[in-house]
Structures are given as structure tokens and as C-alpha cells.
Amino acid sequence: MMTSLMMTEAFQRLSLALAIGILVGIERGWRGREAAPGKRVAGIRTYGLSSFLGGFCGFLQPLTGPVLPTAIFVFFCITILAFSRMQAAREEDYSATGAIAAITVFALGFGAVVADMATTAASAVAITVLLAAREPLHGFLRKLTWLELRAALILLTMTVIILPILPNETIDPWQTINPFELWMMTILVGGVSFAGYVMIRLSDARAGLLLTGACGGIVSSTALTLSFARQSTQMPALSPLLSAGAMLAGAVSLSRVLLICGVIAPAVLAELAAALGPATAILAVGGGLAGLSRHSEDGSDFLPRNPLEVMVVFRFALLLGLVTIVTRATLAVFGTQSLIAVAFITGLGDLDAITLSIAKLSPQSLPADAAALAIAVAAFANLLAKAGLAASTGSIGYAVRLGLVSAIAAVAGAAGLLLT
């Protein structure tokens, strides 16, 4: 006989099975709510009964063995597929989602009884969310281009296929290059860049230059600054808004540096936050104020190139490896003081590579405060380079606004670094 505790657990599991079916049935029933009664293959009651039947099969299995539950499942699948076929022939709608959902609900009901309840409940919620996201997902596919699909496949290939086969140990005589770590850093930057690219692609251009600037900072704040500079010469009236977008891009870029350090070297982040925190805040506030100074209904036509082109990925990996070797060699031969010069020169062109290289050296080969100083110098050099691009390419209004706010951010960051 079943004990009271066992009966309580059985009721809980069967209740969960029923709840799973009702949850999915609500979503399915809402989608087909305009259909006349009896015209749908499955609704709330059918999905609820399906999951409860699956749960009851799980309850019967220890008592009867697997033959009876299996026979019930096969009969259930045949019934669902037969009714789905009749509906498809009547309505000329050949979507298999409803039938697959019903079979999945049966399996989840079975899992609610024989498997972990929390995992089964989470799976049911995930399935319901997936079913409810039909329109956004289809809209996404309509907007998806081959270039973007290829980029996603490249990122997956980098992560799932290439990364596991790389040796997770140094392979050079100087004990500097770890292929696994190097490729992981490349994936990190590529993934963040691709996420920013997707945000820009999915956002409506009418959302404005400010959103584009913030998203563009994830992909490449330097590329965005240059693009906006060119547009400012063609549309001088938009210079305040364009400079605001460039400031926000700079703020996002510095935030990305802090995020990278937080993941790789938390000790460096504690030292670096005093410098880049104030600089990031000033760029963000400056961008907000500049954006409020002029309203525009037009968005930006800025659209970055796909950040996961094969050659771009390999160039970044090569650059990161080269910067890592130069940084390590400079540190070994000339000491920490010479690292500042390397950071400044490298930061003029690329901020991610020097940030990753220096963060990896801490704390084994480089003190956290020295690493933070070098990264801060690289970040301020990058601000200087973007101000130079604005002055040489953009309108006067664009260059003055961006240069002034960048200078204030650099001074505030230097003051924060000196006071720590």
C-alpha cells in the first residue's frame, strides 16, 4: 500500500502534469480562439487531458511495466496525427506544430511523474514561450539575411567545433600563447560584437541616432565615430545628435572594457573602475544632454559591417596573439613602465586586444594596479584617436562637442586613477 507521503507526492506530480497541459493549452487555445467549437483538433481541455494521460502512464509504469504505457502513447500519437491530418485537409493548413506540441505535452506529463519536477516544469514554460513567440520568430526569419546567418554559423563553429579541439596549454617557448584561451577571447569579443550588430539590425531606424550610437559602441565605437563624423558634414543640423550618439558609443565601449576585466581579472576591475567609471559616466551624461538639445525624427543609416566575417575573426585572433607576445616581451625585458607606451600606441587603434592581453597577465605576471594603469592609458588613447577622427572628418560642431566631452572624461578618469 502507498504511504501517505507517497500519495501526497503522487498527487503533486499528477497535478503538475495537468498544469503543464493547461498552460500549453491556454496558449494554443488563445491562438485558435476565433475558430468555432469543435473545429480545433486541440484546445485547453485536450492538452490538459494529454499531459494528464502522460502523467498517469508514468504513474502506471512501476505497476504494469513499460508495455501498457508504451501502447497508450502509440495510440495517443496515432489519434493526434489522424485528427491533425483531417484538419489539414479541411483547412489546407499543413503546420505540424499542433501535433508536435500535443505529443510533447504528453511526454512532459510523463516526465512530471518519473523525472525531476523542477526541470519538467521549466521545460514546459520554455515550450510555451517558444509556441507563443511564433510571430516574432517568423518576423526575425523574414529579416534575416544570408550574411547574418553565416555569421551566426561562424560563431557556433568557433564555439562548438574549433574551441574543444584546441590545446589548453601554452605552445610557444615564452609560455605566452595558449590557443584555447586565445580563441576563447576571440569568441568573447566576436559574440559581443555580433549581439550589438543584431540589436542594430532589429531596431527600427526611426528609433533614433541615440540607440544606434549605444548599439554601435558594442560593435565598434571607432567605426561609429567615423561614420557619424562623415554624416555630420553632410547634415550639419544633426551634429548635436550625431555627437551624442558618438559619446554614447564611447561610454558603451568603456563599459565593455570594464565587463571584460570583470570576467577575466576581477582584481584589475577593482583598480580600473576608479578611472573608467567617471569617464564612462561623463560620456553617458554628455551624450544624453547633447541628445536632448536637438530632436530628430530621422534615424541613422549607420549599419556596421558584419562583425563575424571569417577574415575579420582571424585578423583579430592574430592581432590579439601578436599584442599578447609584444606585451609579455616588453614586460619581461623593460619592466612595467614600458608597458604604458605599448598600451598607448596599441590603444590608438584597438582597445579590445590590449585590454584582453593585459587582463590575462594579471595577477600572475603583472600587478593589478599596473594592469589597470596600462588599460586606462589605452582607453584614454582610444578616446584621443576618436576625437582626432572627429576633428579631421566631421563638422566643427560635431568635433567640438565630442572633443570637449572626451577631454573632460579623460581628465575625470585620470583624477580618479591618481586618487586611488
Backbone hydrogen bonds, N-H to C=O, Kabsch-Sander energy under -0.5 kcal/mol:
donor,donor_aa,acceptor,acceptor_aa,energy
7,M,3,T,-2.4
8,T,4,S,-2.2
9,E,5,L,-2.1
10,A,6,M,-2.3
11,F,7,M,-2.5
12,Q,8,T,-2.2
13,R,9,E,-2.5
14,L,10,A,-2.6
15,S,11,F,-2.3
16,L,12,Q,-2.2
17,A,13,R,-2.2
18,L,14,L,-2.2
19,A,15,S,-2.6
20,I,16,L,-2.4
21,G,17,A,-1.7
22,I,18,L,-2.2
23,L,19,A,-2.6
24,V,20,I,-2.4
25,G,21,G,-2.7
26,I,22,I,-2.3
27,E,23,L,-1.5
28,R,24,V,-2.5
29,G,25,G,-3.3
30,W,26,I,-2.5
31,R,27,E,-1.8
32,G,28,R,-1.6
33,R,30,W,-1.2
35,A,32,G,-1.4
39,K,36,A,-2.2
47,Y,43,G,-2.6
48,G,44,I,-2.5
49,L,45,R,-2.8
50,S,46,T,-2.4
51,S,47,Y,-2.4
52,F,48,G,-2.1
53,L,49,L,-2.7
54,G,50,S,-2.2
55,G,51,S,-2.5
56,F,52,F,-2.7
57,C,53,L,-2.1
58,G,54,G,-1.9
59,F,55,G,-1.8
60,L,56,F,-2.2
61,Q,57,C,-1.8
63,L,60,L,-1.3
64,T,60,L,-2.8
65,G,61,Q,-2.4
70,T,66,P,-2.0
71,A,67,V,-2.4
72,I,68,L,-2.4
73,F,69,P,-2.3
74,V,70,T,-2.5
75,F,71,A,-2.4
76,F,72,I,-2.5
77,C,73,F,-2.5
78,I,74,V,-2.3
79,T,75,F,-2.2
80,I,76,F,-2.6
81,L,77,C,-2.6
82,A,78,I,-2.2
83,F,79,T,-2.4
84,S,80,I,-2.4
85,R,81,L,-2.1
86,M,82,A,-1.9
87,Q,83,F,-2.2
88,A,84,S,-2.4
89,A,85,R,-2.3
90,R,86,M,-1.8
91,E,87,Q,-2.8
92,E,88,A,-1.8
93,D,88,A,-0.5
94,Y,92,E,-0.6
100,I,96,A,-2.6
101,A,97,T,-2.8
102,A,98,G,-2.2
103,I,99,A,-2.2
104,T,100,I,-2.5
105,V,101,A,-2.5
106,F,102,A,-2.1
107,A,103,I,-2.1
108,L,104,T,-2.6
109,G,105,V,-2.5
110,F,106,F,-2.3
111,G,107,A,-2.5
112,A,108,L,-2.1
113,V,109,G,-0.7
113,V,110,F,-0.9
114,V,110,F,-2.0
115,A,111,G,-2.6
120,T,116,D,-2.1
121,A,117,M,-2.8
122,A,118,A,-2.5
123,S,119,T,-2.3
124,A,120,T,-2.2
125,V,121,A,-2.1
126,A,122,A,-2.4
127,I,123,S,-2.5
128,T,124,A,-2.3
129,V,125,V,-2.5
130,L,126,A,-2.3
131,L,127,I,-2.4
132,A,128,T,-2.4
133,A,129,V,-1.3
134,R,131,L,-0.8
137,L,133,A,-2.3
138,H,134,R,-2.7
139,G,135,E,-2.8
140,F,136,P,-2.4
141,L,137,L,-2.2
142,R,138,H,-2.0
143,K,139,G,-1.5
144,L,140,F,-1.4
149,L,145,T,-2.4
150,R,146,W,-2.8
151,A,147,L,-1.8
152,A,148,E,-2.3
153,L,149,L,-2.3
154,I,150,R,-2.4
155,L,151,A,-2.4
156,L,152,A,-2.3
157,T,153,L,-2.7
158,M,154,I,-2.8
159,T,155,L,-1.8
160,V,156,L,-3.4
161,I,156,L,-0.6
161,I,157,T,-1.4
162,I,157,T,-2.5
163,L,158,M,-1.6
165,I,161,I,-0.6
165,I,162,I,-1.0
166,L,162,I,-0.7
166,L,163,L,-1.3
169,E,167,P,-0.9
171,I,177,I,-2.0
175,Q,172,D,-1.8
178,N,176,T,-0.7
180,F,167,P,-1.6
182,L,178,N,-3.0
183,W,179,P,-2.6
184,M,180,F,-2.2
185,M,181,E,-2.2
186,T,182,L,-1.8
187,I,183,W,-2.4
188,L,184,M,-2.3
189,V,185,M,-2.3
190,G,186,T,-2.7
191,G,187,I,-3.1
192,V,188,L,-2.1
193,S,189,V,-2.6
194,F,190,G,-2.6
195,A,191,G,-2.2
196,G,192,V,-2.0
197,Y,193,S,-2.3
198,V,194,F,-2.5
199,M,195,A,-2.1
200,I,196,G,-2.0
201,R,197,Y,-2.4
202,L,198,V,-2.5
203,S,199,M,-1.4
207,A,204,D,-2.4
208,G,205,A,-1.7
212,T,208,G,-1.5
213,G,209,L,-2.8
214,A,210,L,-2.4
215,C,211,L,-2.6
216,G,212,T,-3.0
217,G,213,G,-1.5
218,I,214,A,-0.5
218,I,215,C,-1.3
219,V,215,C,-1.2
220,S,216,G,-2.9
221,S,217,G,-0.6
224,L,220,S,-2.2
225,T,221,S,-2.5
226,L,222,T,-2.3
227,S,223,A,-2.4
228,F,224,L,-3.0
229,A,225,T,-1.9
230,R,226,L,-2.1
231,Q,227,S,-1.9
232,S,228,F,-2.0
233,T,229,A,-1.1
234,Q,230,R,-1.0
235,M,231,Q,-2.6
238,L,235,M,-2.0
239,S,236,P,-1.8
242,L,238,L,-3.0
243,S,239,S,-2.9
244,A,240,P,-1.9
245,G,241,L,-2.1
246,A,242,L,-2.0
247,M,243,S,-2.3
248,L,244,A,-2.4
249,A,245,G,-2.0
250,G,246,A,-2.1
251,A,247,M,-2.3
252,V,248,L,-2.5
253,S,249,A,-2.3
254,L,250,G,-2.3
255,S,251,A,-2.1
256,R,252,V,-2.1
257,V,253,S,-1.6
258,L,254,L,-2.0
259,L,255,S,-2.2
260,I,256,R,-2.6
261,C,257,V,-2.3
262,G,258,L,-2.3
263,V,259,L,-1.8
264,I,260,I,-2.5
265,A,261,C,-2.4
268,V,265,A,-0.8
269,L,265,A,-1.7
270,A,266,P,-1.9
271,E,267,A,-1.1
272,L,268,V,-3.0
273,A,269,L,-2.5
274,A,271,E,-0.5
275,A,272,L,-1.5
276,L,272,L,-2.6
277,G,273,A,-1.8
279,A,275,A,-1.2
280,T,276,L,-2.8
281,A,277,G,-2.4
282,I,278,P,-2.4
283,L,279,A,-2.2
284,A,280,T,-2.4
285,V,281,A,-2.9
286,G,282,I,-2.9
287,G,283,L,-2.3
288,G,284,A,-2.2
289,L,285,V,-2.7
290,A,286,G,-2.6
291,G,287,G,-2.1
292,L,288,G,-1.7
293,S,289,L,-0.8
294,R,291,G,-0.8
309,E,306,N,-0.9
313,V,309,E,-2.4
314,F,310,V,-2.3
315,R,311,M,-2.6
316,F,312,V,-2.3
317,A,313,V,-2.4
318,L,314,F,-2.7
319,L,315,R,-3.0
320,L,316,F,-3.2
321,G,317,A,-2.4
322,L,318,L,-2.6
323,V,319,L,-3.0
324,T,320,L,-2.2
325,I,321,G,-2.2
326,V,322,L,-2.8
327,T,323,V,-2.7
328,R,324,T,-2.5
329,A,325,I,-2.9
330,T,326,V,-2.8
331,L,327,T,-2.3
332,A,328,R,-2.2
333,V,329,A,-2.5
334,F,330,T,-2.4
335,G,330,T,-0.8
335,G,331,L,-0.8
338,S,335,G,-0.6
339,L,335,G,-0.6
339,L,336,T,-0.6
340,I,336,T,-0.6
340,I,337,Q,-0.9
341,A,337,Q,-0.5
342,V,338,S,-1.5
343,A,339,L,-2.5
344,F,340,I,-2.4
345,I,341,A,-2.4
346,T,342,V,-2.6
347,G,343,A,-2.6
348,L,344,F,-1.1
349,G,345,I,-0.5
349,G,346,T,-1.3
350,D,346,T,-2.7
355,T,351,L,-1.7
356,L,352,D,-2.7
357,S,353,A,-2.4
358,I,354,I,-2.4
359,A,355,T,-2.5
360,K,356,L,-1.9
361,L,357,S,-0.8
361,L,358,I,-0.6
362,S,358,I,-0.8
362,S,359,A,-0.7
365,S,361,L,-2.8
366,L,361,L,-1.2
371,A,367,P,-2.4
372,A,368,A,-2.5
373,L,369,D,-2.1
374,A,370,A,-2.2
375,I,371,A,-2.4
376,A,372,A,-2.4
377,V,373,L,-2.3
378,A,374,A,-2.2
379,A,375,I,-2.5
380,F,376,A,-2.5
381,A,377,V,-2.3
382,N,378,A,-2.0
383,L,379,A,-1.9
384,L,380,F,-2.1
385,A,381,A,-2.4
386,K,382,N,-2.1
387,A,383,L,-2.1
388,G,384,L,-2.1
389,L,385,A,-2.1
390,A,386,K,-2.2
391,A,387,A,-2.2
392,S,388,G,-2.2
393,T,389,L,-1.8
394,G,389,L,-0.5
394,G,390,A,-1.9
399,A,395,S,-2.7
400,V,396,I,-2.9
401,R,397,G,-2.0
402,L,398,Y,-2.3
403,G,399,A,-2.7
404,L,400,V,-2.6
405,V,401,R,-2.2
406,S,402,L,-2.3
407,A,403,G,-2.3
408,I,404,L,-2.2
409,A,405,V,-2.5
410,A,406,S,-2.4
411,V,407,A,-2.4
412,A,408,I,-2.6
413,G,409,A,-2.4
414,A,410,A,-2.6
415,A,411,V,-2.4
416,G,412,A,-2.2
417,L,413,G,-2.1
418,L,414,A,-2.3
419,L,415,A,-1.8
420,T,416,G,-0.5
420,T,417,L,-0.6
